[in-house]
Amino acid sequence: MKFKETQDLLRNIKTIYEKLYENGEKESVAARDLQEDINALERAIRILREEEGLGLDSKAHSDVTIETEEGREITLAEWSRRNGIDSSTARHKAIKGGFDTARKVGGVWLINENEKNVDKRRKKMDKNKILQELLFKKTGRVFSGSSIWEEIERAAGEAEEGSQWITGQDDILEKWDYYVKIKRAYDKDFDQWEKDIFLEEIKITDKKTGNATYVQVKGAEL
């Protein structure tokens, strides 16, 4: 983003913030998010000024906005306000790559104003269905894929990173064991650890007969 474009974006954000202030919404979540964006953009301007040797000019406060062929680029906080979405939810989605046009510049998330809030969790739904089909082919029984994934996530709650067997259902009828690979990564934006679970195999043991059924999951394009 160019120096002048950054200043124009900062001016637009300040205008929105001032309107919230005038409406008595200074302490609102939207106002706090905008204040964070303002601070980050001001830092970015200082960096650009140092890198490019530029100074403020008379055009710095023009009404020009950042335009793309598809629409105007705005802050993610403003986009969230327009679409009635919690800003922290939108940031988390941006971090996970859930938007097509979102990008982080100088500590501020930007997004095309025309981006739609599309739920891209179809893959997870497909994963549940595929797991359900794999179990049916191997056992002839119908299970809820989503319920099994929820059980796996609970069982892996205290597990360490790496490949290992974890136990889910364990009653007088059956015992379900899952061979999983667990990876952990630190999310700097949210100051917390994220955990990814990769399922590779399921072992279902019949408590009465002692027979075990193995369901290979790895490589099933989940």
DRENPA-3360 file (N, C-alpha, C; in nm, 2 decimals, always signed):
BEGIN
1 = MKFKETQD = +0.09/-0.12/+0.00/+0.00/+0.00/+0.00/+0.09/+0.12/+0.00 ~ +0.06/+0.22/-0.08/+0.14/+0.34/-0.09/+0.12/+0.43/+0.03 ~ +0.22/+0.52/+0.05/+0.21/+0.62/+0.16/+0.08/+0.70/+0.16 ~ +0.05/+0.76/+0.05/-0.07/+0.84/+0.04/-0.20/+0.76/+0.06 ~ -0.20/+0.64/+0.00/-0.32/+0.56/+0.02/-0.34/+0.52/+0.17 ~ -0.23/+0.50/+0.24/-0.24/+0.47/+0.38/-0.30/+0.58/+0.46 ~ -0.26/+0.70/+0.42/-0.31/+0.82/+0.49/-0.46/+0.84/+0.46 ~ -0.49/+0.81/+0.33/-0.64/+0.83/+0.30/-0.72/+0.73/+0.37;
9 = LLRNIKTI = -0.67/+0.61/+0.39/-0.75/+0.51/+0.46/-0.76/+0.55/+0.61 ~ -0.65/+0.60/+0.66/-0.65/+0.65/+0.80/-0.75/+0.76/+0.82 ~ -0.76/+0.85/+0.72/-0.86/+0.96/+0.73/-1.00/+0.91/+0.73 ~ -1.03/+0.81/+0.64/-1.16/+0.75/+0.64/-1.20/+0.68/+0.77 ~ -1.11/+0.61/+0.83/-1.13/+0.54/+0.95/-1.16/+0.64/+1.06 ~ -1.08/+0.75/+1.06/-1.10/+0.85/+1.17/-1.24/+0.92/+1.15 ~ -1.29/+0.93/+1.03/-1.42/+0.99/+1.01/-1.53/+0.90/+1.07 ~ -1.51/+0.77/+1.04/-1.61/+0.68/+1.10/-1.61/+0.68/+1.25;
17 = YEKLYENG = -1.48/+0.69/+1.31/-1.47/+0.69/+1.45/-1.53/+0.81/+1.51 ~ -1.51/+0.93/+1.44/-1.57/+1.05/+1.49/-1.72/+1.04/+1.50 ~ -1.78/+0.98/+1.40/-1.93/+0.96/+1.40/-1.98/+0.88/+1.51 ~ -1.90/+0.77/+1.54/-1.94/+0.69/+1.66/-1.92/+0.77/+1.79 ~ -1.82/+0.85/+1.79/-1.80/+0.94/+1.91/-1.91/+1.03/+1.93 ~ -1.95/+1.10/+1.82/-2.06/+1.19/+1.83/-2.19/+1.13/+1.87 ~ -2.21/+1.00/+1.83/-2.33/+0.93/+1.87/-2.33/+0.86/+2.01 ~ -2.22/+0.89/+2.08/-2.21/+0.84/+2.22/-2.16/+0.70/+2.22;
25 = EKESVAAR = -2.10/+0.65/+2.11/-2.06/+0.51/+2.11/-1.91/+0.49/+2.12 ~ -1.85/+0.58/+2.19/-1.70/+0.58/+2.20/-1.65/+0.45/+2.27 ~ -1.73/+0.39/+2.36/-1.68/+0.27/+2.43/-1.74/+0.14/+2.36 ~ -1.80/+0.16/+2.25/-1.85/+0.04/+2.18/-1.74/-0.05/+2.13 ~ -1.77/-0.18/+2.10/-1.67/-0.27/+2.04/-1.62/-0.22/+1.91 ~ -1.71/-0.16/+1.82/-1.67/-0.11/+1.69/-1.57/+0.00/+1.71 ~ -1.60/+0.09/+1.80/-1.51/+0.21/+1.82/-1.38/+0.17/+1.87 ~ -1.37/+0.07/+1.96/-1.24/+0.02/+2.01/-1.16/-0.05/+1.90;
33 = DLQEDINA = -1.23/-0.12/+1.81/-1.16/-0.19/+1.70/-1.11/-0.08/+1.60 ~ -1.19/+0.02/+1.58/-1.14/+0.13/+1.49/-1.02/+0.20/+1.55 ~ -1.02/+0.22/+1.68/-0.91/+0.29/+1.75/-0.78/+0.21/+1.73 ~ -0.80/+0.08/+1.74/-0.68/-0.01/+1.72/-0.63/+0.00/+1.58 ~ -0.72/+0.01/+1.48/-0.68/+0.03/+1.34/-0.61/+0.16/+1.32 ~ -0.67/+0.26/+1.38/-0.61/+0.40/+1.37/-0.46/+0.40/+1.42 ~ -0.44/+0.34/+1.54/-0.31/+0.33/+1.60/-0.21/+0.25/+1.51 ~ -0.26/+0.14/+1.45/-0.18/+0.06/+1.37/-0.14/+0.13/+1.24;
41 = LERAIRIL = -0.24/+0.20/+1.18/-0.21/+0.28/+1.06/-0.12/+0.39/+1.08 ~ -0.13/+0.46/+1.20/-0.04/+0.57/+1.23/+0.11/+0.51/+1.24 ~ +0.12/+0.39/+1.30/+0.25/+0.33/+1.30/+0.30/+0.30/+1.16 ~ +0.21/+0.25/+1.08/+0.25/+0.21/+0.94/+0.30/+0.34/+0.87 ~ +0.23/+0.45/+0.89/+0.26/+0.57/+0.82/+0.40/+0.62/+0.86 ~ +0.43/+0.60/+0.99/+0.56/+0.64/+1.04/+0.67/+0.56/+0.98 ~ +0.64/+0.43/+0.96/+0.74/+0.34/+0.90/+0.76/+0.38/+0.75 ~ +0.65/+0.40/+0.68/+0.66/+0.44/+0.54/+0.73/+0.57/+0.52;
49 = REEEGLGL = +0.71/+0.66/+0.61/+0.77/+0.79/+0.60/+0.92/+0.77/+0.62 ~ +0.96/+0.68/+0.71/+1.11/+0.66/+0.73/+1.17/+0.59/+0.61 ~ +1.09/+0.49/+0.55/+1.14/+0.41/+0.44/+1.15/+0.48/+0.31 ~ +1.05/+0.57/+0.29/+1.04/+0.63/+0.16/+1.08/+0.78/+0.16 ~ +1.11/+0.83/+0.28/+1.16/+0.97/+0.30/+1.05/+1.07/+0.26 ~ +0.92/+1.03/+0.28/+0.81/+1.11/+0.24/+0.77/+1.20/+0.36 ~ +0.71/+1.31/+0.33/+0.65/+1.40/+0.43/+0.51/+1.42/+0.40 ~ +0.43/+1.48/+0.49/+0.29/+1.51/+0.47/+0.28/+1.62/+0.37;
57 = DSKAHSDV = +0.18/+1.61/+0.28/+0.16/+1.72/+0.18/+0.02/+1.76/+0.19 ~ -0.02/+1.86/+0.11/-0.15/+1.92/+0.11/-0.26/+1.82/+0.06 ~ -0.22/+1.72/-0.01/-0.32/+1.62/-0.06/-0.34/+1.51/+0.04 ~ -0.27/+1.51/+0.15/-0.28/+1.39/+0.24/-0.42/+1.38/+0.30 ~ -0.50/+1.49/+0.30/-0.63/+1.48/+0.36/-0.74/+1.49/+0.25 ~ -0.71/+1.44/+0.13/-0.81/+1.44/+0.02/-0.91/+1.34/+0.05 ~ -1.02/+1.34/-0.03/-1.13/+1.25/-0.02/-1.11/+1.12/-0.10 ~ -0.99/+1.10/-0.15/-0.97/+0.98/-0.23/-0.97/+0.86/-0.14;
65 = TIETEEGR = -1.03/+0.75/-0.19/-1.03/+0.63/-0.12/-0.96/+0.52/-0.20 ~ -0.92/+0.41/-0.13/-0.85/+0.31/-0.20/-0.95/+0.23/-0.28 ~ -0.93/+0.23/-0.41/-1.02/+0.16/-0.50/-0.95/+0.04/-0.57 ~ -1.02/-0.06/-0.59/-0.98/-0.17/-0.67/-1.08/-0.19/-0.78 ~ -1.05/-0.28/-0.87/-1.15/-0.30/-0.98/-1.28/-0.36/-0.93 ~ -1.27/-0.43/-0.82/-1.39/-0.49/-0.77/-1.46/-0.41/-0.67 ~ -1.40/-0.31/-0.61/-1.46/-0.23/-0.51/-1.36/-0.17/-0.42 ~ -1.40/-0.10/-0.32/-1.32/-0.02/-0.23/-1.26/-0.12/-0.12;
73 = EITLAEWS = -1.14/-0.09/-0.08/-1.08/-0.17/+0.03/-1.10/-0.10/+0.16 ~ -1.16/-0.17/+0.26/-1.18/-0.11/+0.39/-1.12/-0.20/+0.50 ~ -1.13/-0.15/+0.62/-1.07/-0.23/+0.73/-1.17/-0.34/+0.76 ~ -1.12/-0.45/+0.82/-1.20/-0.57/+0.85/-1.30/-0.53/+0.96 ~ -1.26/-0.44/+1.05/-1.35/-0.39/+1.16/-1.47/-0.33/+1.10 ~ -1.45/-0.24/+1.00/-1.56/-0.17/+0.93/-1.65/-0.27/+0.86 ~ -1.58/-0.37/+0.79/-1.66/-0.47/+0.71/-1.74/-0.55/+0.81 ~ -1.69/-0.58/+0.93/-1.76/-0.66/+1.03/-1.88/-0.59/+1.07;
81 = RRNGIDSS = -1.87/-0.45/+1.10/-1.98/-0.37/+1.14/-2.09/-0.37/+1.04 ~ -2.05/-0.35/+0.91/-2.15/-0.35/+0.80/-2.23/-0.48/+0.79 ~ -2.16/-0.59/+0.81/-2.22/-0.72/+0.79/-2.27/-0.78/+0.92 ~ -2.27/-0.71/+1.03/-2.33/-0.76/+1.15/-2.26/-0.88/+1.21 ~ -2.12/-0.88/+1.20/-2.04/-0.99/+1.25/-1.95/-0.94/+1.36 ~ -1.93/-1.02/+1.46/-1.84/-0.98/+1.56/-1.70/-0.97/+1.51 ~ -1.63/-0.86/+1.54/-1.50/-0.83/+1.48/-1.39/-0.94/+1.51 ~ -1.40/-0.99/+1.63/-1.30/-1.10/+1.67/-1.32/-1.23/+1.59;
89 = TARHKAIK = -1.45/-1.26/+1.56/-1.48/-1.37/+1.47/-1.43/-1.35/+1.33 ~ -1.44/-1.23/+1.28/-1.39/-1.20/+1.15/-1.24/-1.21/+1.14 ~ -1.17/-1.15/+1.25/-1.03/-1.16/+1.25/-0.98/-1.31/+1.25 ~ -1.04/-1.39/+1.33/-1.00/-1.53/+1.34/-1.02/-1.60/+1.20 ~ -1.13/-1.56/+1.13/-1.16/-1.62/+1.00/-1.05/-1.57/+0.90 ~ -1.01/-1.45/+0.91/-0.91/-1.39/+0.82/-0.77/-1.46/+0.85 ~ -0.74/-1.49/+0.97/-0.62/-1.56/+1.01/-0.61/-1.70/+0.95 ~ -0.73/-1.76/+0.95/-0.74/-1.90/+0.90/-0.76/-1.90/+0.75;
97 = GGFDTARK = -0.75/-1.78/+0.68/-0.76/-1.78/+0.53/-0.90/-1.80/+0.48 ~ -1.00/-1.76/+0.57/-1.14/-1.78/+0.53/-1.20/-1.67/+0.43 ~ -1.12/-1.57/+0.40/-1.17/-1.47/+0.31/-1.08/-1.47/+0.18 ~ -1.14/-1.43/+0.07/-1.07/-1.42/-0.05/-0.98/-1.30/-0.07 ~ -1.02/-1.18/-0.01/-0.95/-1.06/-0.03/-0.89/-1.00/+0.09 ~ -0.90/-1.06/+0.21/-0.85/-1.00/+0.33/-0.69/-1.01/+0.33 ~ -0.63/-0.91/+0.37/-0.48/-0.90/+0.38/-0.44/-0.81/+0.50 ~ -0.33/-0.84/+0.56/-0.28/-0.76/+0.67/-0.17/-0.66/+0.63;
105 = VGGVWLIN = -0.19/-0.54/+0.65/-0.10/-0.43/+0.62/-0.07/-0.35/+0.74 ~ +0.06/-0.34/+0.78/+0.09/-0.26/+0.89/+0.02/-0.29/+1.02 ~ -0.02/-0.41/+1.04/-0.09/-0.45/+1.16/-0.24/-0.44/+1.15 ~ -0.29/-0.39/+1.03/-0.43/-0.38/+1.01/-0.49/-0.47/+0.91 ~ -0.60/-0.54/+0.94/-0.66/-0.63/+0.84/-0.75/-0.54/+0.75 ~ -0.73/-0.56/+0.62/-0.81/-0.49/+0.52/-0.88/-0.60/+0.43 ~ -0.99/-0.56/+0.38/-1.07/-0.65/+0.30/-1.16/-0.57/+0.20 ~ -1.19/-0.63/+0.08/-1.27/-0.56/-0.01/-1.41/-0.55/+0.04;
113 = ENEKNVDK = -1.47/-0.43/+0.03/-1.60/-0.41/+0.08/-1.71/-0.50/+0.02 ~ -1.69/-0.55/-0.09/-1.79/-0.64/-0.16/-1.77/-0.79/-0.13 ~ -1.67/-0.82/-0.04/-1.65/-0.96/+0.00/-1.78/-1.01/+0.07 ~ -1.83/-1.12/+0.03/-1.95/-1.18/+0.10/-1.90/-1.26/+0.22 ~ -1.99/-1.27/+0.31/-1.96/-1.36/+0.43/-2.01/-1.50/+0.40 ~ -1.92/-1.57/+0.33/-1.96/-1.71/+0.29/-1.90/-1.81/+0.39 ~ -1.98/-1.90/+0.43/-1.94/-2.01/+0.52/-1.86/-2.11/+0.43 ~ -1.73/-2.12/+0.46/-1.65/-2.21/+0.38/-1.62/-2.34/+0.45;
121 = RRKKMDKN = -1.71/-2.38/+0.54/-1.69/-2.50/+0.62/-1.75/-2.63/+0.55 ~ -1.77/-2.61/+0.42/-1.82/-2.73/+0.34/-1.73/-2.85/+0.35 ~ -1.60/-2.82/+0.35/-1.50/-2.93/+0.35/-1.52/-3.01/+0.48 ~ -1.55/-2.94/+0.59/-1.57/-3.01/+0.72/-1.69/-3.10/+0.71 ~ -1.80/-3.05/+0.65/-1.92/-3.12/+0.63/-1.89/-3.25/+0.55 ~ -1.81/-3.23/+0.44/-1.78/-3.34/+0.36/-1.70/-3.45/+0.43 ~ -1.61/-3.40/+0.52/-1.53/-3.49/+0.60/-1.61/-3.57/+0.69 ~ -1.72/-3.51/+0.75/-1.81/-3.59/+0.83/-1.88/-3.70/+0.75;
129 = KILQELLF = -1.92/-3.66/+0.63/-1.99/-3.76/+0.55/-1.90/-3.87/+0.50 ~ -1.78/-3.84/+0.47/-1.68/-3.94/+0.42/-1.65/-4.04/+0.53 ~ -1.63/-3.99/+0.65/-1.61/-4.07/+0.77/-1.73/-4.17/+0.79 ~ -1.85/-4.11/+0.78/-1.97/-4.19/+0.80/-1.97/-4.30/+0.69 ~ -1.94/-4.27/+0.57/-1.94/-4.37/+0.46/-1.83/-4.48/+0.48 ~ -1.71/-4.44/+0.53/-1.61/-4.54/+0.56/-1.65/-4.64/+0.66 ~ -1.71/-4.59/+0.77/-1.76/-4.67/+0.88/-1.87/-4.77/+0.83 ~ -1.96/-4.72/+0.75/-2.07/-4.80/+0.70/-2.01/-4.92/+0.61;
137 = KKTGRVFS = -1.91/-4.89/+0.53/-1.86/-4.99/+0.44/-1.79/-5.10/+0.52 ~ -1.73/-5.06/+0.63/-1.65/-5.15/+0.71/-1.73/-5.23/+0.81 ~ -1.83/-5.16/+0.86/-1.91/-5.23/+0.97/-2.06/-5.26/+0.93 ~ -2.11/-5.19/+0.83/-2.25/-5.21/+0.79/-2.34/-5.13/+0.88 ~ -2.29/-5.05/+0.97/-2.37/-4.97/+1.06/-2.36/-4.82/+1.03 ~ -2.46/-4.74/+1.07/-2.46/-4.60/+1.04/-2.42/-4.52/+1.16 ~ -2.32/-4.44/+1.15/-2.28/-4.35/+1.26/-2.28/-4.21/+1.21 ~ -2.29/-4.12/+1.31/-2.28/-3.97/+1.28/-2.14/-3.93/+1.27;
145 = GSSIWEEI = -2.10/-3.89/+1.15/-1.96/-3.84/+1.14/-1.92/-3.73/+1.23 ~ -2.01/-3.63/+1.24/-1.99/-3.51/+1.33/-1.97/-3.55/+1.47 ~ -2.06/-3.65/+1.52/-2.05/-3.69/+1.66/-1.92/-3.76/+1.69 ~ -1.87/-3.83/+1.59/-1.74/-3.90/+1.61/-1.62/-3.80/+1.62 ~ -1.63/-3.70/+1.53/-1.53/-3.60/+1.54/-1.53/-3.52/+1.67 ~ -1.65/-3.50/+1.72/-1.66/-3.43/+1.85/-1.60/-3.52/+1.96 ~ -1.62/-3.65/+1.95/-1.57/-3.74/+2.05/-1.41/-3.74/+2.04 ~ -1.36/-3.73/+1.92/-1.22/-3.73/+1.90/-1.16/-3.60/+1.96;
153 = ERAAGEAE = -1.22/-3.49/+1.94/-1.17/-3.36/+1.99/-1.17/-3.36/+2.14 ~ -1.27/-3.42/+2.20/-1.28/-3.43/+2.35/-1.17/-3.52/+2.40 ~ -1.15/-3.64/+2.33/-1.05/-3.73/+2.38/-0.91/-3.68/+2.36 ~ -0.89/-3.59/+2.26/-0.76/-3.53/+2.24/-0.73/-3.41/+2.32 ~ -0.82/-3.37/+2.40/-0.81/-3.25/+2.48/-0.69/-3.23/+2.56 ~ -0.64/-3.33/+2.63/-0.52/-3.33/+2.71/-0.40/-3.40/+2.65 ~ -0.42/-3.45/+2.52/-0.31/-3.53/+2.46/-0.20/-3.44/+2.42 ~ -0.08/-3.49/+2.42/+0.04/-3.42/+2.37/+0.05/-3.42/+2.22;
161 = EGSQWITG = +0.14/-3.34/+2.17/+0.16/-3.33/+2.03/+0.23/-3.46/+1.98 ~ +0.19/-3.50/+1.85/+0.25/-3.62/+1.79/+0.15/-3.72/+1.76 ~ +0.19/-3.84/+1.71/+0.11/-3.95/+1.67/+0.08/-4.04/+1.79 ~ -0.04/-4.08/+1.81/-0.08/-4.16/+1.93/-0.22/-4.22/+1.92 ~ -0.25/-4.32/+2.00/-0.38/-4.37/+2.01/-0.45/-4.30/+2.13 ~ -0.57/-4.26/+2.10/-0.66/-4.20/+2.21/-0.79/-4.27/+2.22 ~ -0.85/-4.28/+2.33/-0.97/-4.36/+2.35/-1.09/-4.27/+2.36 ~ -1.20/-4.30/+2.29/-1.32/-4.23/+2.30/-1.42/-4.31/+2.38;
169 = QDDILEKW = -1.53/-4.36/+2.31/-1.63/-4.45/+2.38/-1.56/-4.57/+2.44 ~ -1.60/-4.60/+2.56/-1.54/-4.72/+2.63/-1.65/-4.77/+2.73 ~ -1.74/-4.86/+2.69/-1.84/-4.91/+2.78/-1.85/-5.06/+2.78 ~ -1.95/-5.12/+2.83/-1.96/-5.26/+2.84/-1.98/-5.33/+2.70 ~ -2.01/-5.25/+2.60/-2.03/-5.31/+2.47/-1.91/-5.29/+2.37 ~ -1.86/-5.17/+2.36/-1.75/-5.14/+2.27/-1.65/-5.04/+2.33 ~ -1.53/-5.05/+2.27/-1.43/-4.95/+2.29/-1.38/-4.90/+2.16 ~ -1.38/-4.76/+2.15/-1.34/-4.70/+2.03/-1.21/-4.63/+2.05;
177 = DYYVKIKR = -1.10/-4.67/+1.98/-0.97/-4.60/+1.98/-0.94/-4.54/+1.85 ~ -0.88/-4.42/+1.86/-0.85/-4.34/+1.74/-0.70/-4.32/+1.73 ~ -0.64/-4.35/+1.62/-0.50/-4.32/+1.60/-0.49/-4.18/+1.53 ~ -0.44/-4.08/+1.60/-0.44/-3.95/+1.55/-0.30/-3.89/+1.55 ~ -0.28/-3.79/+1.47/-0.16/-3.70/+1.47/-0.20/-3.56/+1.52 ~ -0.14/-3.51/+1.62/-0.18/-3.38/+1.68/-0.06/-3.28/+1.65 ~ -0.10/-3.17/+1.60/-0.01/-3.06/+1.58/-0.05/-2.94/+1.65 ~ +0.04/-2.87/+1.72/+0.00/-2.74/+1.79/+0.08/-2.63/+1.73;
185 = AYDKDFDQ = +0.01/-2.51/+1.72/+0.08/-2.39/+1.66/+0.03/-2.27/+1.75 ~ +0.12/-2.18/+1.77/+0.09/-2.06/+1.85/+0.03/-1.95/+1.76 ~ -0.09/-1.90/+1.79/-0.16/-1.79/+1.72/-0.12/-1.66/+1.79 ~ -0.03/-1.58/+1.72/+0.01/-1.46/+1.78/-0.10/-1.36/+1.79 ~ -0.19/-1.36/+1.69/-0.30/-1.26/+1.69/-0.39/-1.27/+1.81 ~ -0.41/-1.40/+1.85/-0.51/-1.42/+1.96/-0.43/-1.47/+2.09 ~ -0.30/-1.47/+2.09/-0.22/-1.50/+2.20/-0.26/-1.64/+2.26 ~ -0.28/-1.74/+2.18/-0.32/-1.87/+2.23/-0.27/-1.98/+2.14;
193 = WEKDIFLE = -0.27/-2.10/+2.19/-0.23/-2.22/+2.11/-0.35/-2.28/+2.04 ~ -0.32/-2.31/+1.91/-0.42/-2.38/+1.83/-0.38/-2.52/+1.81 ~ -0.48/-2.61/+1.80/-0.45/-2.75/+1.79/-0.52/-2.81/+1.67 ~ -0.44/-2.88/+1.58/-0.50/-2.95/+1.47/-0.49/-3.10/+1.49 ~ -0.60/-3.17/+1.46/-0.60/-3.32/+1.48/-0.62/-3.39/+1.34 ~ -0.54/-3.48/+1.31/-0.54/-3.55/+1.19/-0.57/-3.70/+1.22 ~ -0.69/-3.75/+1.18/-0.73/-3.89/+1.21/-0.67/-3.98/+1.10 ~ -0.61/-4.09/+1.15/-0.55/-4.19/+1.05/-0.62/-4.32/+1.06;
201 = EIKITDKK = -0.66/-4.37/+1.17/-0.72/-4.50/+1.18/-0.82/-4.51/+1.30 ~ -0.92/-4.59/+1.29/-1.01/-4.62/+1.40/-1.01/-4.77/+1.43 ~ -1.01/-4.80/+1.56/-1.02/-4.94/+1.61/-1.14/-4.95/+1.69 ~ -1.23/-5.04/+1.65/-1.36/-5.07/+1.73/-1.35/-5.21/+1.79 ~ -1.34/-5.22/+1.92/-1.33/-5.35/+1.98/-1.46/-5.39/+2.05 ~ -1.51/-5.51/+2.01/-1.63/-5.57/+2.07/-1.59/-5.63/+2.20 ~ -1.65/-5.57/+2.31/-1.61/-5.61/+2.45/-1.65/-5.76/+2.47 ~ -1.75/-5.81/+2.41/-1.80/-5.94/+2.44/-1.71/-6.05/+2.37;
209 = TGNATYVQ = -1.68/-6.02/+2.25/-1.60/-6.12/+2.17/-1.45/-6.09/+2.17 ~ -1.42/-5.97/+2.19/-1.27/-5.93/+2.19/-1.23/-5.90/+2.05 ~ -1.31/-5.92/+1.95/-1.28/-5.89/+1.81/-1.26/-5.74/+1.79 ~ -1.17/-5.70/+1.70/-1.14/-5.56/+1.67/-1.16/-5.54/+1.52 ~ -1.23/-5.43/+1.49/-1.24/-5.39/+1.35/-1.16/-5.26/+1.33 ~ -1.08/-5.27/+1.23/-1.00/-5.15/+1.20/-1.05/-5.08/+1.07 ~ -1.06/-4.95/+1.08/-1.11/-4.86/+0.97/-0.99/-4.77/+0.94 ~ -0.94/-4.79/+0.82/-0.83/-4.70/+0.77/-0.89/-4.57/+0.72;
217 = VKGAEL = -0.84/-4.46/+0.78/-0.89/-4.33/+0.74/-0.79/-4.25/+0.66 ~ -0.66/-4.26/+0.70/-0.55/-4.19/+0.63/-0.55/-4.21/+0.48 ~ -0.55/-4.10/+0.40/-0.55/-4.12/+0.26/-0.69/-4.12/+0.20 ~ -0.79/-4.10/+0.28/-0.93/-4.11/+0.23/-0.98/-3.97/+0.19 ~ -0.89/-3.87/+0.17/-0.92/-3.74/+0.12/-1.03/-3.67/+0.21 ~ -1.00/-3.67/+0.34/-1.10/-3.60/+0.43/-1.09/-3.46/+0.41;
% end
